[in-house]
Amino acid sequence: MSSIYSIPVQVGTPQTFAITLGGVSYQMSLKYRNTDQGGWTLDIADQNGNPILNGLPLVTGADLLAQYAYLGFGGQLAVQTNSDPDAAPTFSNLGDDAQIYWISP
């Protein structure tokens, strides 16, 4: 049975934070690109700040880490907006109505 964990983030704030997922410590950075094709992106680094993934778009309806299975994250990362599951998170609702979820097997 899978476990689902909501990753706590501050609403409407680009930020960097440390987190442990699947027993591994990471640094995550959320950035907002305010352009026509913009939106939230995620950078993932190891606990020492060495980049693992950069510029991962926060889109709904998919496991954001699926194409990176070879990196051995040991779980899935998903984004969902509670009021409209198909809507991409906005600058002002990520961390409130829109959440980032870690799903471990």
C-alpha positions as a Markdown table, in Angstrom:
| # | Residue | x | y | z |
|---|---|---|---|---|
| 1 | Met | 0.0 | 0.0 | 0.0 |
| 2 | Ser | 1.3 | 3.5 | -0.9 |
| 3 | Ser | 1.9 | 6.3 | 1.5 |
| 4 | Ile | 1.1 | 9.8 | 0.4 |
| 5 | Tyr | 2.8 | 12.8 | 2.0 |
| 6 | Ser | 2.0 | 16.5 | 1.3 |
| 7 | Ile | 5.2 | 18.5 | 1.0 |
| 8 | Pro | 4.7 | 21.7 | 3.0 |
| 9 | Val | 5.5 | 24.8 | 1.1 |
| 10 | Gln | 4.9 | 28.5 | 1.8 |
| 11 | Val | 2.1 | 30.0 | -0.2 |
| 12 | Gly | 3.1 | 32.3 | -3.1 |
| 13 | Thr | 6.8 | 32.3 | -2.2 |
| 14 | Pro | 9.7 | 31.1 | -4.3 |
| 15 | Gln | 11.7 | 29.1 | -1.7 |
| 16 | Thr | 14.4 | 26.6 | -0.9 |
| 17 | Phe | 14.1 | 24.0 | 1.8 |
| 18 | Ala | 15.6 | 20.7 | 3.1 |
| 19 | Ile | 13.4 | 17.6 | 3.1 |
| 20 | Thr | 13.8 | 13.9 | 3.6 |
| 21 | Leu | 11.9 | 11.7 | 1.1 |
| 22 | Gly | 12.3 | 7.9 | 1.0 |
| 23 | Gly | 15.0 | 8.1 | 3.7 |
| 24 | Val | 17.2 | 10.4 | 1.6 |
| 25 | Ser | 17.9 | 14.1 | 2.4 |
| 26 | Tyr | 17.4 | 16.6 | -0.5 |
| 27 | Gln | 17.3 | 20.3 | -1.0 |
| 28 | Met | 14.3 | 21.5 | -3.1 |
| 29 | Ser | 14.0 | 24.9 | -4.7 |
| 30 | Leu | 10.7 | 26.2 | -6.0 |
| 31 | Lys | 10.9 | 29.0 | -8.6 |
| 32 | Tyr | 8.1 | 30.9 | -10.5 |
| 33 | Arg | 8.6 | 31.8 | -14.1 |
| 34 | Asn | 6.3 | 34.7 | -14.9 |
| 35 | Thr | 6.1 | 34.3 | -18.7 |
| 36 | Asp | 3.6 | 33.1 | -21.3 |
| 37 | Gln | 4.9 | 29.5 | -20.8 |
| 38 | Gly | 5.7 | 30.1 | -17.2 |
| 39 | Gly | 4.6 | 28.6 | -14.0 |
| 40 | Trp | 6.3 | 26.8 | -11.0 |
| 41 | Thr | 9.5 | 24.8 | -11.5 |
| 42 | Leu | 11.3 | 22.6 | -9.1 |
| 43 | Asp | 15.1 | 22.1 | -8.6 |
| 44 | Ile | 16.2 | 19.0 | -6.6 |
| 45 | Ala | 19.7 | 18.8 | -5.2 |
| 46 | Asp | 21.4 | 16.4 | -2.8 |
| 47 | Gln | 21.9 | 17.5 | 0.8 |
| 48 | Asn | 25.1 | 19.2 | 0.0 |
| 49 | Gly | 23.5 | 21.3 | -2.8 |
| 50 | Asn | 24.8 | 19.4 | -5.7 |
| 51 | Pro | 22.1 | 19.5 | -8.5 |
| 52 | Ile | 20.2 | 16.4 | -9.4 |
| 53 | Leu | 17.3 | 17.9 | -11.4 |
| 54 | Asn | 16.8 | 21.5 | -12.5 |
| 55 | Gly | 13.7 | 23.2 | -14.0 |
| 56 | Leu | 11.2 | 20.4 | -13.5 |
| 57 | Pro | 7.8 | 22.0 | -14.4 |
| 58 | Leu | 5.1 | 21.4 | -11.8 |
| 59 | Val | 2.3 | 20.0 | -14.0 |
| 60 | Thr | -0.7 | 18.0 | -12.9 |
| 61 | Gly | -1.7 | 14.5 | -14.0 |
| 62 | Ala | 1.7 | 12.8 | -14.0 |
| 63 | Asp | 4.4 | 11.4 | -11.9 |
| 64 | Leu | 7.0 | 14.2 | -12.2 |
| 65 | Leu | 9.9 | 11.8 | -11.6 |
| 66 | Ala | 8.8 | 8.9 | -13.9 |
| 67 | Gln | 11.3 | 9.8 | -16.7 |
| 68 | Tyr | 14.0 | 10.0 | -14.0 |
| 69 | Ala | 13.5 | 6.5 | -12.5 |
| 70 | Tyr | 17.2 | 5.7 | -13.2 |
| 71 | Leu | 18.1 | 8.3 | -10.5 |
| 72 | Gly | 16.5 | 6.0 | -7.9 |
| 73 | Phe | 14.3 | 8.5 | -6.0 |
| 74 | Gly | 12.2 | 5.5 | -4.7 |
| 75 | Gly | 8.8 | 7.2 | -5.0 |
| 76 | Gln | 6.6 | 9.5 | -7.1 |
| 77 | Leu | 6.2 | 13.2 | -7.1 |
| 78 | Ala | 2.8 | 14.6 | -8.1 |
| 79 | Val | 1.0 | 18.0 | -8.1 |
| 80 | Gln | -2.7 | 18.5 | -7.7 |
| 81 | Thr | -5.0 | 21.5 | -7.3 |
| 82 | Asn | -7.8 | 20.5 | -5.0 |
| 83 | Ser | -10.5 | 22.7 | -6.5 |
| 84 | Asp | -9.7 | 21.5 | -10.0 |
| 85 | Pro | -7.4 | 18.5 | -10.3 |
| 86 | Asp | -6.4 | 19.3 | -13.8 |
| 87 | Ala | -5.5 | 23.0 | -13.2 |
| 88 | Ala | -1.8 | 23.9 | -13.0 |
| 89 | Pro | -0.8 | 25.5 | -9.7 |
| 90 | Thr | -0.7 | 29.3 | -9.8 |
| 91 | Phe | 1.7 | 31.7 | -8.1 |
| 92 | Ser | -0.9 | 32.4 | -5.3 |
| 93 | Asn | -2.3 | 28.9 | -4.7 |
| 94 | Leu | 0.7 | 26.6 | -4.5 |
| 95 | Gly | 0.9 | 25.5 | -0.9 |
| 96 | Asp | -2.8 | 26.2 | -0.3 |
| 97 | Asp | -5.3 | 24.9 | -2.9 |
| 98 | Ala | -2.5 | 23.3 | -4.9 |
| 99 | Gln | -0.2 | 20.7 | -3.2 |
| 100 | Ile | 3.0 | 18.8 | -4.0 |
| 101 | Tyr | 2.7 | 15.1 | -3.0 |
| 102 | Trp | 5.4 | 12.5 | -2.4 |
| 103 | Ile | 4.0 | 9.0 | -3.0 |
| 104 | Ser | 6.1 | 6.1 | -1.7 |
| 105 | Pro | 5.4 | 2.5 | -2.6 |
